[in-house]
Amino acid sequence: MTANVMTALRSTALRSHTLPGWNSIRGRVAIVLAVPTCLLLTLVGLGVADRAAAWSAARGTETHVGVLLRVQDLVREVQRERGLTNGLLGGAEEYRDDVTAQRERTDETRRTLRALLQDESGDLPGAAVSALRDADVPLAALTSTRTAVDAGTADRTATLRAYTTAVTALIDAESAGVPDGDRGIARGAQALQALARATEAVALERGSLNGVFAAGRFRSGEYLAFTEVRATRVAALSQFRQLAGSSQESALDDAFATAAARRVTDYEARAERGADGSALEVDPARWWADMTTLVDDLHAVQKDIGDDVRGRAADTGSDATGELYGFLALGALILAVVAALAVFSARSITRPLGALADEADAVAGTRLPAAVRRIQEAAPDNAGPDRPEPSALPGAAREIRRLAAALRNVEHTAVGLAVEQAVLRRTSTQSLAGLGRRNQSLLNRQLGLITTLESQELDPAALAELFELDHLATRMLRNAESLLVLAGEESPARSWEGTVAVTDVVRSAVSEVEQYRRVVAADIEQCGIRGHCVAELSHLLAELVENALVFSPPQQHVEVYGWRDAGEYCIAVVDRGAGMSPPRMAEANEVLSGRDGASDTVLGPRRTGAALTLGHHVVGALASRLGAHVELRPTHGTGVSAFVALPAALVQELPSQAATV
C-alpha cells in the first residue's frame, strides 16, 4: 500500500504546473533567496559601499582643504614676520613696531589653527594631523629667534633660515594626506600645493631682498640664495600651470600683471646688477610694499583655488549622498520583495507543516495512547485497532507529503509494537503476580508450620534455630509481597481494627530485616496509625531499614526517629554509611516520589533500575498508595537519612488500649 501511495504522489507532482523546482523545499528556498540575495549583495552592497566611501572622502577633502587654507593664513603671517624681521636686521629700524605687531598676528593665527586642528582632527587623514603637529615644532623654536633679534645678537642669514624652516615645514605638512579619490579634486589640491610653494618663493625673495636693500648691497652668499629662490619660483609656477585650469591660470596671470608686480620685476633687475657687491639704490619700503601686494595677490589666488576645491568636494559629497540614498531605496525595495516572497513561500511551507505537526501531536498525545489503552483493556483475542485514514495536505511540497506518509507508517508501526508490548507486559505482569501469590501462599503455610513446631519444641537450641527459620521465612514473605507491589497487585489484606502504636509498627518493620540487632529506636514520639495502612507502612519502613543496613558499615547502628509535625507524623531512618552523590540521590528521590513507575523497572529496562536498589521502587509504590512523602537527605557528617511524612488521614491520637501488631 505504501508503494501505491508513493506512486500516486509522484504522478500528482508530475501533473502539477508550477515553477521549476517549486515542488521541493530546496527549490522553493533557492527561488526565494538566490535572485534577491544576489541583487541585494551586488547592487546595494557594492553601490552603497562605493558611494559611502565617496561621500566620506568628499567630506574629508572638504575639511582638509579648509584646514589647508587656515595653514596658508599662518604661512602668510610667518612670511610677513620673516620679511619684516630681515629688514630690521638689515638696518631698517622703522620696522621694529611693525615686527612687534606682526608677531602678535602670527601668534594669534597659530592659536586659531591649533584650535581648529583639535576640533577637526577626527575628519582629517592621520598623516595630515601628524605632519601639522610636527610642523608646530619649528614654529615653537621661533621664540628663541625672536629673543635673539630683540637682543641684537641675531645673524640675518641664520634668522632668515629659521623662519624659512618653519614656513617650509608648514607647506610640507599641507602635502601630507592629499586626497586621491576624485581626479578633479586631487588635481586642484596638487595645484594648490604648487602655488603655495611658488608663493613661498616670492615671499622668501621679498624677505631676503628686504634685508639686502636695507643694507645697500649683497653680502657673501646672498646673491646665490636670491637666484636659487627665483629658480624655485619658476619651477613651482611651471608645475602650477600644468595642474591648474584655465580660470586659475588666468587668475595667476592677473596677479603678475599688476603695476606692483611690474615694479617688482624692475627691482629684481636692479638686484641682478648688484651681483658683484656694488651698492643698490632701492628703497626697502617701496620694495616691501610692492612685493607684499604681489604676495597678497598670490594668496588670494590660493584662496580662490581652495574655495573651488572645497566647492567641488561639497558637490561630490552631495552627489554621493543622493546616490547613496538611491541605493538604499533600491535595497529597501529589494528587501521588500524578498520579504514578500519569503512570506509567500513560508506560508506555502509552514501551513502543511503545521497541519503535519498537529497530526503528529494528535498521534503522540491522543491517538497512540488511546490505542495502547484500548489494547491493554481489550480481551486477549480482540483484534488490533483500525488503521487511520490518511489526511490530505493541500498545496504541500513533495518532501512534506513524503514526511506525512512516513509519519503514518511510524504510527502504524508504533501501534503494532504497542500491541506486542502490551500483550507481553500483560503476560509478564500476570506471571509475576501469579508467582508472587504462589510464593506468598507457600510462605504463609511455611510460617504456620514453623509456628506449630515452635509451640511444640522444648529444646532451647532447637527453638532458637526455629526462630531464625521463622525470621528468614518472614523476610521471604516480604520479598514475595514486594513482587506483588511491583506488579501492581494488591497483597492479601492484613489490617487491624482501630489504631496501632507507631512503635509497634516500627518494631514489626525491624523484625522483617536480617540484621535487626543493629537497629535502634532512638526517639519515637507516641502516635496511633490507622489499622488499614499498618501492613503497607510496616513494609515501607522495612525496605528503608534494610537498605540503610546494607549500605552502612557492619559495626554502625541504624537509628529510627519519630515525631509529630503539625497534623502529619514524620519517621526518619538514619544511617552513617558512605552516603550518595547528589545526582544519584536526586534520581532516588524521583523514584521514591512514586512518579517513576516502579513496575516498569521490573517489566522493562530503565535507566534508574541499574543504579538504584529494588527497594526504592517498592517504597515509591507503597508511598503512592499511602499518600505519604518519602525523601532521602544527606545525614549530618556521613550517611543518608530517609524521611517519611505520613498524612494526617493516617494518624490519630493513640487510645488508651491500642491494638498490637
C-alpha positions as CSV (number, residue, x, y, z in Angstrom):
1,M,0.0,0.0,0.0
2,T,2.9,2.4,0.8
3,A,4.2,1.8,-2.8
4,N,0.8,2.7,-4.2
5,V,0.7,5.9,-2.2
6,M,4.2,7.0,-3.3
7,T,3.3,6.3,-6.9
8,A,0.2,8.4,-6.7
9,L,2.2,11.2,-5.1
10,R,4.8,11.2,-7.9
11,S,2.0,11.3,-10.5
12,T,0.4,14.2,-8.9
13,A,3.7,16.1,-8.8
14,L,4.3,15.4,-12.4
15,R,0.9,16.7,-13.4
16,S,1.2,19.9,-11.4
17,H,2.1,23.0,-13.5
18,T,4.4,25.1,-11.3
19,L,7.7,26.8,-11.4
20,P,10.7,24.5,-11.9
21,G,11.8,23.2,-8.6
22,W,8.7,24.6,-6.8
23,N,7.6,21.1,-5.7
24,S,10.5,20.7,-3.4
25,I,11.5,22.7,-0.3
26,R,15.0,23.1,-1.7
27,G,13.7,24.5,-4.9
28,R,11.5,27.0,-3.2
29,V,14.3,28.2,-0.9
30,A,16.6,28.6,-3.9
31,I,13.9,30.6,-5.8
32,V,13.2,32.8,-2.9
33,L,16.8,33.5,-1.8
34,A,19.0,33.2,-4.9
35,V,18.0,36.1,-7.1
36,P,17.1,38.7,-4.5
37,T,20.1,37.9,-2.4
38,C,22.4,38.3,-5.4
39,L,20.8,41.6,-6.4
40,L,21.0,42.8,-2.8
41,L,24.6,41.9,-2.4
42,T,25.7,43.0,-5.8
43,L,23.8,46.3,-6.4
44,V,23.2,47.5,-2.9
45,G,26.3,46.2,-1.2
46,L,28.8,47.4,-3.8
47,G,26.9,50.6,-4.6
48,V,26.4,51.6,-1.0
49,A,30.0,50.9,-0.1
50,D,31.3,52.8,-3.1
51,R,29.0,55.8,-2.5
52,A,29.7,55.8,1.2
53,A,33.4,55.8,0.5
54,A,33.0,58.7,-2.0
55,W,30.9,60.7,0.5
56,S,33.4,60.1,3.3
57,A,36.3,61.1,1.0
58,A,34.5,64.2,-0.1
59,R,33.7,65.2,3.4
60,G,37.3,64.6,4.4
61,T,38.6,66.6,1.5
62,E,36.3,69.5,2.3
63,T,37.6,69.6,5.9
64,H,41.2,69.1,4.8
65,V,41.1,72.0,2.3
66,G,39.5,74.2,4.9
67,V,42.4,73.4,7.3
68,L,44.9,74.0,4.5
69,L,43.5,77.5,3.9
70,R,44.0,78.2,7.6
71,V,47.5,76.8,7.3
72,Q,48.1,79.2,4.4
73,D,46.9,82.1,6.6
74,L,49.6,81.1,9.1
75,V,52.2,80.7,6.4
76,R,51.3,84.2,5.2
77,E,51.8,85.7,8.6
78,V,55.1,83.9,9.2
79,Q,56.3,85.1,5.8
80,R,55.4,88.7,6.7
81,E,57.2,88.4,10.0
82,R,60.2,86.9,8.3
83,G,60.4,89.7,5.8
84,L,60.0,92.5,8.4
85,T,62.5,90.8,10.7
86,N,65.1,90.5,7.9
87,G,64.6,94.2,7.0
88,L,65.0,95.1,10.7
89,L,68.3,93.1,10.9
90,G,69.4,94.8,7.7
91,G,69.3,98.2,9.4
92,A,65.8,99.4,8.8
93,E,64.8,100.4,12.4
94,E,61.5,101.8,11.2
95,Y,60.3,98.1,11.0
96,R,60.6,97.5,14.8
97,D,57.0,98.4,15.6
98,D,55.8,96.5,12.5
99,V,57.7,93.4,13.7
100,T,56.1,93.6,17.1
101,A,52.6,93.9,15.7
102,Q,53.3,91.2,13.2
103,R,54.4,88.8,15.9
104,E,51.1,89.2,17.7
105,R,49.2,88.4,14.4
106,T,51.3,85.4,13.8
107,D,50.7,84.0,17.3
108,E,47.0,84.7,17.1
109,T,46.8,82.8,13.8
110,R,48.8,80.0,15.2
111,R,46.4,79.6,18.2
112,T,43.4,79.6,15.8
113,L,45.0,76.9,13.7
114,R,45.7,74.7,16.8
115,A,42.1,75.1,18.0
116,L,40.8,74.1,14.5
117,L,43.1,71.0,14.5
118,Q,41.8,70.0,17.8
119,D,38.2,70.2,16.6
120,E,38.7,68.7,13.1
121,S,41.4,66.1,13.7
122,G,38.8,63.3,13.6
123,D,37.9,64.1,10.0
124,L,41.5,64.6,8.7
125,P,43.8,61.9,7.5
126,G,46.2,60.7,10.1
127,A,49.2,61.7,8.1
128,A,48.0,65.3,7.8
129,V,47.4,65.6,11.5
130,S,50.8,64.1,12.3
131,A,52.6,66.4,9.8
132,L,50.8,69.5,11.1
133,R,51.7,68.7,14.7
134,D,55.4,68.1,13.6
135,A,55.3,71.5,11.8
136,D,54.5,73.2,15.1
137,V,58.0,72.3,16.4
138,P,60.0,74.8,14.3
139,L,57.2,77.4,14.9
140,A,57.8,77.0,18.7
141,A,61.5,77.4,18.1
142,L,61.0,80.9,16.7
143,T,60.6,82.1,20.3
144,S,64.4,81.9,20.8
145,T,65.0,83.5,17.4
146,R,62.7,86.4,18.4
147,T,64.6,86.8,21.6
148,A,67.9,87.0,19.8
149,V,66.5,89.6,17.4
150,D,65.3,91.8,20.2
151,A,68.7,91.5,22.0
152,G,70.6,92.5,18.8
153,T,72.6,89.3,18.7
154,A,70.8,87.6,15.8
155,D,72.5,86.8,12.5
156,R,70.5,87.9,9.5
157,T,71.2,84.7,7.5
158,A,70.5,82.4,10.4
159,T,67.3,84.2,11.3
160,L,66.1,84.0,7.7
161,R,66.9,80.3,7.7
162,A,64.9,79.7,10.9
163,Y,61.8,81.4,9.6
164,T,62.2,79.6,6.2
165,T,62.4,76.3,8.0
166,A,59.1,77.0,9.9
167,V,57.4,78.1,6.7
168,T,58.7,75.1,4.7
169,A,57.5,72.7,7.4
170,L,54.0,74.2,7.2
171,I,54.0,73.9,3.4
172,D,55.3,70.3,3.5
173,A,52.5,69.5,6.0
174,E,49.9,70.7,3.5
175,S,51.0,68.0,1.1
176,A,50.5,65.2,3.6
177,G,47.3,63.3,3.3
178,V,46.3,64.9,0.0
179,P,43.0,63.3,-1.2
180,D,43.3,61.0,-4.2
181,G,39.7,59.9,-4.7
182,D,38.1,62.3,-7.3
183,R,40.6,63.2,-10.0
184,G,39.5,66.9,-10.3
185,I,39.7,67.3,-6.5
186,A,43.2,65.7,-6.5
187,R,44.5,68.0,-9.3
188,G,43.1,71.0,-7.5
189,A,44.8,70.1,-4.3
190,Q,48.1,69.5,-6.1
191,A,47.7,72.8,-7.9
192,L,47.1,74.5,-4.6
193,Q,50.3,72.9,-3.2
194,A,52.4,74.1,-6.3
195,L,51.0,77.6,-5.9
196,A,51.8,77.5,-2.2
197,R,55.5,76.7,-3.0
198,A,55.6,79.5,-5.6
199,T,54.1,81.9,-3.2
200,E,56.7,80.9,-0.6
201,A,59.5,81.5,-3.1
202,V,58.1,85.0,-3.8
203,A,57.7,85.7,-0.1
204,L,61.2,84.4,0.7
205,E,62.6,86.6,-2.1
206,R,60.7,89.5,-0.5
207,G,62.2,88.9,2.9
208,S,65.7,88.2,1.7
209,L,65.9,91.3,-0.6
210,N,64.3,93.4,2.1
211,G,67.4,92.9,4.2
212,V,69.7,93.3,1.2
213,F,68.1,96.6,0.2
214,A,68.1,97.8,3.8
215,A,71.9,97.0,4.0
216,G,72.5,98.6,0.5
217,R,74.3,95.6,-1.1
218,F,74.5,91.8,-1.2
219,R,76.7,90.1,1.3
220,S,78.6,86.9,0.8
221,G,76.3,84.1,-0.5
222,E,73.1,86.2,-0.5
223,Y,73.1,86.7,-4.3
224,L,73.3,82.9,-4.8
225,A,70.4,82.4,-2.4
226,F,68.5,85.0,-4.4
227,T,69.0,83.2,-7.7
228,E,68.0,79.9,-6.1
229,V,64.8,81.3,-4.8
230,R,63.9,82.7,-8.2
231,A,64.6,79.3,-9.8
232,T,62.3,77.6,-7.2
233,R,59.6,80.1,-8.0
234,V,59.8,79.5,-11.8
235,A,59.7,75.7,-11.3
236,A,56.7,75.9,-8.9
237,L,54.8,78.2,-11.2
238,S,55.5,75.9,-14.2
239,Q,54.1,73.0,-12.2
240,F,51.1,75.0,-11.2
241,R,50.3,75.9,-14.8
242,Q,50.4,72.1,-15.7
243,L,47.8,71.3,-13.0
244,A,45.6,74.4,-13.0
245,G,42.6,75.0,-15.1
246,S,42.2,77.9,-17.5
247,S,40.4,80.2,-15.0
248,Q,43.1,79.5,-12.3
249,E,45.9,80.2,-14.7
250,S,44.2,83.4,-15.8
251,A,44.0,84.5,-12.1
252,L,47.7,83.9,-11.7
253,D,48.5,85.9,-14.8
254,D,46.3,88.8,-13.4
255,A,48.3,88.7,-10.2
256,F,51.6,89.1,-12.1
257,A,50.2,91.8,-14.4
258,T,49.5,94.4,-11.8
259,A,51.6,97.7,-11.6
260,A,53.1,96.5,-8.3
261,A,54.2,93.2,-10.0
262,R,55.8,95.2,-12.8
263,R,57.7,97.4,-10.3
264,V,58.8,94.2,-8.6
265,T,60.3,93.0,-11.8
266,D,62.2,96.3,-12.2
267,Y,63.6,95.9,-8.6
268,E,64.7,92.4,-9.3
269,A,66.6,93.6,-12.4
270,R,68.4,96.2,-10.3
271,A,69.2,93.5,-7.8
272,E,70.8,91.4,-10.6
273,R,73.1,94.3,-11.4
274,G,74.4,94.2,-7.9
275,A,75.6,90.7,-8.1
276,D,79.3,91.9,-7.8
277,G,78.5,93.5,-4.4
278,S,78.1,97.1,-5.7
279,A,75.7,99.5,-4.0
280,L,72.0,99.1,-4.6
281,E,69.8,102.2,-4.6
282,V,66.4,100.7,-3.8
283,D,64.0,102.0,-1.2
284,P,63.3,99.0,1.1
285,A,59.8,100.4,2.0
286,R,58.8,100.6,-1.7
287,W,60.2,97.1,-2.4
288,W,58.3,95.7,0.7
289,A,55.0,97.4,-0.3
290,D,55.1,96.3,-3.9
291,M,56.3,92.8,-3.1
292,T,53.6,92.5,-0.3
293,T,51.0,93.4,-2.8
294,L,52.2,90.6,-5.1
295,V,52.3,88.1,-2.2
296,D,48.8,89.1,-1.1
297,D,47.5,88.7,-4.7
298,L,49.1,85.2,-4.9
299,H,47.5,84.3,-1.5
300,A,44.1,85.5,-2.9
301,V,44.6,83.1,-5.9
302,Q,45.4,80.4,-3.4
303,K,42.2,81.1,-1.5
304,D,40.1,81.1,-4.7
305,I,41.6,77.7,-5.7
306,G,41.0,76.3,-2.2
307,D,37.4,77.5,-2.3
308,D,37.0,75.8,-5.7
309,V,38.3,72.6,-4.4
310,R,36.1,72.8,-1.3
311,G,33.1,73.5,-3.5
312,R,33.9,70.6,-5.8
313,A,34.3,68.3,-2.7
314,A,30.9,69.6,-1.4
315,D,29.3,68.9,-4.8
316,T,30.8,65.5,-4.9
317,G,29.6,64.8,-1.4
318,S,26.1,65.9,-2.3
319,D,26.1,63.7,-5.4
320,A,27.4,60.8,-3.4
321,T,24.7,61.4,-0.7
322,G,21.9,61.4,-3.4
323,E,23.3,58.2,-5.0
324,L,23.7,56.6,-1.5
325,Y,20.0,57.3,-0.8
326,G,19.1,55.9,-4.2
327,F,21.0,52.7,-3.5
328,L,19.5,52.4,0.0
329,A,16.0,52.9,-1.5
330,L,16.8,50.2,-4.0
331,G,18.0,48.0,-1.2
332,A,14.8,48.6,0.7
333,L,12.7,47.7,-2.4
334,I,14.7,44.5,-2.8
335,L,14.3,43.7,0.8
336,A,10.5,44.3,0.5
337,V,10.4,41.9,-2.5
338,V,12.4,39.4,-0.6
339,A,10.2,39.7,2.4
340,A,7.1,39.3,0.3
341,L,8.5,36.2,-1.4
342,A,9.6,34.8,1.9
343,V,6.2,35.3,3.5
344,F,4.5,33.7,0.5
345,S,7.0,30.8,0.4
346,A,6.9,30.4,4.2
347,R,3.1,30.1,4.2
348,S,3.2,27.5,1.5
349,I,5.6,25.5,3.6
350,T,4.5,26.2,7.2
351,R,0.8,25.6,6.6
352,P,1.3,22.0,5.5
353,L,4.0,21.5,8.2
354,G,1.6,23.0,10.8
355,A,-1.1,20.5,9.8
356,L,1.5,17.8,9.9
357,A,2.7,18.9,13.3
358,D,-0.9,18.9,14.6
359,E,-1.3,15.4,13.3
360,A,1.9,14.3,14.9
361,D,0.8,15.9,18.2
362,A,-2.5,14.1,17.9
363,V,-0.7,10.8,17.3
364,A,1.6,11.3,20.2
365,G,-0.8,12.8,22.7
366,T,-4.2,11.2,21.9
367,R,-4.4,8.6,19.2
368,L,-1.4,6.4,20.1
369,P,-2.1,6.5,23.9
370,A,-5.8,5.8,23.3
371,A,-4.8,2.9,21.0
372,V,-2.5,1.5,23.7
373,R,-5.2,1.8,26.4
374,R,-7.7,0.0,24.1
375,I,-5.2,-2.7,23.5
376,Q,-4.5,-3.1,27.2
377,E,-8.1,-3.1,28.2
378,A,-9.3,-5.3,25.4
379,A,-9.7,-9.0,25.6
380,P,-6.7,-11.1,24.6
381,D,-8.4,-12.4,21.4
382,N,-9.6,-9.0,20.3
383,A,-8.1,-7.6,17.0
384,G,-5.9,-4.5,17.0
385,P,-7.2,-1.0,16.2
386,D,-8.1,0.0,12.7
387,R,-5.5,1.8,10.6
388,P,-6.4,5.6,10.4
389,E,-7.3,7.1,7.1
390,P,-4.5,9.4,5.7
391,S,-5.4,13.1,6.0
392,A,-5.0,15.4,3.0
393,L,-2.3,18.2,2.9
394,P,-3.4,20.5,0.1
395,G,-0.6,22.6,-1.5
396,A,2.2,20.7,0.3
397,A,5.6,20.2,-1.2
398,R,6.8,16.7,-2.2
399,E,9.0,16.3,0.8
400,I,6.2,17.2,3.2
401,R,3.9,14.7,1.6
402,R,6.6,12.1,1.9
403,L,7.1,13.1,5.6
404,A,3.3,12.7,6.2
405,A,3.4,9.3,4.7
406,A,6.4,8.3,6.8
407,L,4.6,9.6,9.9
408,R,1.6,7.4,9.2
409,N,4.0,4.5,8.7
410,V,5.6,5.3,12.1
411,E,2.2,5.4,13.7
412,H,1.2,2.1,12.2
413,T,4.5,0.5,13.4
414,A,4.2,2.1,16.8
415,V,0.7,0.8,17.2
416,G,1.9,-2.7,16.2
417,L,4.7,-2.5,18.7
418,A,2.4,-1.3,21.4
419,V,0.2,-4.3,20.8
420,E,3.1,-6.6,21.1
421,Q,4.4,-4.8,24.2
422,A,1.0,-4.6,25.8
423,V,0.5,-8.3,25.4
424,L,4.0,-9.1,26.6
425,R,3.7,-6.8,29.6
426,R,0.3,-8.1,30.5
427,T,1.6,-11.7,30.3
428,S,4.7,-10.8,32.3
429,T,2.7,-9.0,34.9
430,Q,0.2,-11.8,35.3
431,S,3.0,-14.3,35.5
432,L,4.9,-12.3,38.2
433,A,1.7,-11.7,40.1
434,G,0.8,-15.4,40.0
435,L,4.3,-16.3,41.1
436,G,4.2,-13.8,43.9
437,R,0.9,-15.1,45.2
438,R,2.0,-18.7,45.0
439,N,5.2,-17.8,46.9
440,Q,3.1,-15.8,49.4
441,S,0.7,-18.8,49.9
442,L,3.5,-21.2,50.4
443,L,5.4,-19.0,52.8
444,N,2.3,-18.4,54.9
445,R,1.9,-22.2,55.1
446,Q,5.5,-22.5,56.0
447,L,5.2,-19.9,58.7
448,G,2.2,-21.7,60.1
449,L,4.2,-25.0,60.3
450,I,7.2,-23.2,61.9
451,T,4.9,-21.6,64.5
452,T,3.4,-25.1,65.3
453,L,6.9,-26.5,65.7
454,E,7.9,-23.6,67.9
455,S,5.0,-24.3,70.2
456,Q,6.0,-28.0,70.5
457,E,9.7,-27.6,70.8
458,L,11.3,-27.7,74.3
459,D,15.0,-27.7,73.4
460,P,16.2,-24.1,73.7
461,A,18.9,-24.6,70.9
462,A,16.4,-26.1,68.5
463,L,13.9,-23.4,69.4
464,A,16.4,-20.7,68.6
465,E,17.0,-22.3,65.2
466,L,13.3,-22.4,64.6
467,F,13.1,-18.7,65.5
468,E,15.9,-18.0,62.9
469,L,14.0,-20.0,60.3
470,D,10.8,-18.1,61.2
471,H,12.7,-14.8,60.7
472,L,14.0,-16.0,57.4
473,A,10.6,-17.0,56.2
474,T,9.2,-13.7,57.2
475,R,11.8,-11.9,55.1
476,M,11.0,-14.2,52.2
477,L,7.3,-13.4,52.6
478,R,8.1,-9.6,52.5
479,N,10.0,-10.2,49.2
480,A,7.0,-12.0,47.8
481,E,4.8,-9.1,48.8
482,S,7.3,-6.7,47.2
483,L,6.9,-8.6,44.0
484,L,3.2,-8.2,44.2
485,V,3.6,-4.4,44.8
486,L,5.9,-4.1,41.8
487,A,3.4,-6.0,39.7
488,G,0.7,-3.6,40.7
489,E,-1.3,-6.2,42.6
490,E,-2.9,-5.8,46.0
491,S,-1.4,-8.2,48.5
492,P,-3.8,-10.1,50.8
493,A,-5.1,-7.7,53.4
494,R,-3.5,-7.7,56.8
495,S,-5.4,-5.0,58.7
496,W,-6.2,-4.3,62.3
497,E,-9.2,-2.7,63.9
498,G,-8.7,0.8,65.4
499,T,-5.2,2.1,65.6
500,V,-1.8,0.7,66.2
501,A,1.1,2.4,68.1
502,V,3.8,3.7,65.8
503,T,6.4,1.9,68.0
504,D,4.7,-1.4,67.3
505,V,4.7,-0.6,63.5
506,V,8.5,0.2,63.7
507,R,9.1,-3.0,65.7
508,S,7.2,-5.0,63.1
509,A,9.3,-3.5,60.3
510,V,12.6,-4.1,62.1
511,S,11.6,-7.8,62.7
512,E,11.5,-8.3,58.9
513,V,15.1,-7.4,58.3
514,E,18.1,-9.7,58.7
515,Q,20.4,-7.6,60.9
516,Y,17.6,-6.3,63.2
517,R,20.0,-6.2,66.2
518,R,21.8,-3.2,64.6
519,V,18.5,-1.1,64.5
520,V,18.0,1.3,67.4
521,A,14.6,3.1,68.0
522,A,16.3,6.2,69.3
523,D,13.5,8.7,69.9
524,I,9.9,7.9,68.8
525,E,7.1,10.1,69.8
526,Q,3.9,8.1,70.5
527,C,1.2,8.2,67.9
528,G,-1.5,6.0,66.5
529,I,-1.5,4.6,63.0
530,R,-4.8,3.6,61.4
531,G,-5.1,-0.2,61.2
532,H,-5.9,-0.4,57.4
533,C,-2.5,1.0,56.5
534,V,-0.3,-0.6,59.1
535,A,0.9,-3.5,56.9
536,E,1.9,-1.3,54.0
537,L,3.6,1.2,56.3
538,S,5.5,-1.6,58.0
539,H,6.6,-3.0,54.6
540,L,7.7,0.5,53.6
541,L,9.8,1.0,56.7
542,A,11.3,-2.5,56.5
543,E,12.6,-1.7,53.0
544,L,14.1,1.6,54.1
545,V,15.7,0.0,57.2
546,E,17.1,-2.9,55.2
547,N,18.5,-0.5,52.6
548,A,20.2,1.5,55.4
549,L,21.7,-1.7,56.9
550,V,23.1,-2.9,53.6
551,F,24.8,0.4,52.7
552,S,26.3,1.2,56.1
553,P,29.3,-0.4,57.9
554,P,28.6,-3.6,59.9
555,Q,29.6,-2.0,63.2
556,Q,27.4,1.0,62.7
557,H,23.8,1.2,64.0
558,V,20.8,2.4,62.1
559,E,18.6,4.8,64.1
560,V,14.9,5.3,63.8
561,Y,13.2,8.6,64.9
562,G,9.6,9.6,65.0
563,W,7.9,13.0,65.8
564,R,4.8,14.9,65.1
565,D,4.9,17.8,62.7
566,A,1.6,19.7,62.8
567,G,-1.0,17.3,61.6
568,E,1.5,14.9,60.0
569,Y,3.8,12.4,61.5
570,C,7.4,12.0,60.4
571,I,9.6,9.0,60.7
572,A,13.4,9.1,59.9
573,V,15.7,6.2,59.2
574,V,19.3,7.4,59.7
575,D,22.5,5.6,58.7
576,R,26.1,6.6,58.9
577,G,27.3,4.9,55.7
578,A,29.3,6.3,52.7
579,G,26.3,8.3,51.5
580,M,25.1,9.0,47.9
581,S,26.2,11.5,45.3
582,P,23.8,14.4,44.7
583,P,22.8,13.2,41.2
584,R,22.1,9.7,42.4
585,M,20.2,11.0,45.4
586,A,18.0,13.1,43.1
587,E,17.4,10.1,41.0
588,A,16.4,8.0,44.0
589,N,14.1,10.7,45.3
590,E,12.4,10.8,41.9
591,V,11.7,7.0,42.3
592,L,10.6,7.4,45.9
593,S,8.1,10.0,44.9
594,G,6.1,7.3,43.1
595,R,6.1,9.1,39.8
596,D,8.8,7.0,38.1
597,G,6.7,3.9,37.5
598,A,8.1,1.2,39.8
599,S,6.5,-1.7,37.9
600,D,8.1,-0.6,34.6
601,T,11.5,-1.2,36.2
602,V,10.8,-4.8,36.6
603,L,8.9,-5.3,33.4
604,G,11.3,-3.4,31.2
605,P,14.9,-2.0,31.3
606,R,15.0,1.6,32.6
607,R,17.9,3.9,33.4
608,T,17.1,4.1,37.1
609,G,16.8,0.4,37.5
610,A,20.5,-0.2,37.0
611,A,21.6,2.5,39.5
612,L,19.1,2.1,42.4
613,T,18.0,-0.7,44.7
614,L,14.8,-2.6,44.1
615,G,13.6,-1.4,47.5
616,H,13.4,2.2,46.3
617,H,10.8,1.2,43.7
618,V,8.8,-0.8,46.3
619,V,8.9,2.2,48.7
620,G,7.8,4.5,45.9
621,A,4.8,2.3,45.0
622,L,3.8,1.9,48.7
623,A,4.2,5.7,49.3
624,S,2.0,6.4,46.4
625,R,-0.7,4.1,47.8
626,L,-0.5,5.6,51.3
627,G,-0.3,9.2,50.1
628,A,2.9,9.6,52.0
629,H,6.0,11.6,51.1
630,V,9.4,9.8,51.2
631,E,12.7,11.7,50.6
632,L,16.4,11.0,51.1
633,R,18.6,13.6,52.5
634,P,22.3,13.7,53.5
635,T,23.0,12.8,57.1
636,H,25.0,15.4,59.1
637,G,28.5,14.1,58.8
638,T,28.2,11.0,56.6
639,G,25.4,8.7,55.5
640,V,21.9,9.1,54.3
641,S,18.6,9.8,56.1
642,A,15.3,8.6,54.8
643,F,12.3,10.8,55.9
644,V,8.8,9.5,55.7
645,A,5.9,12.1,56.1
646,L,2.6,10.4,56.9
647,P,-0.5,12.5,56.1
648,A,-2.9,13.5,58.8
649,A,-5.5,11.0,57.5
650,L,-3.3,8.0,58.5
651,V,-2.5,9.2,62.1
652,Q,-4.6,10.0,65.2
653,E,-4.2,10.2,68.9
654,L,-3.3,6.8,70.4
655,P,-6.2,5.5,72.5
656,S,-5.7,4.1,76.0
657,Q,-5.7,0.5,74.7
658,A,-4.2,0.4,71.2
659,A,-4.1,-2.6,69.0
660,T,-0.8,-4.6,68.9
661,V,0.8,-5.8,65.7
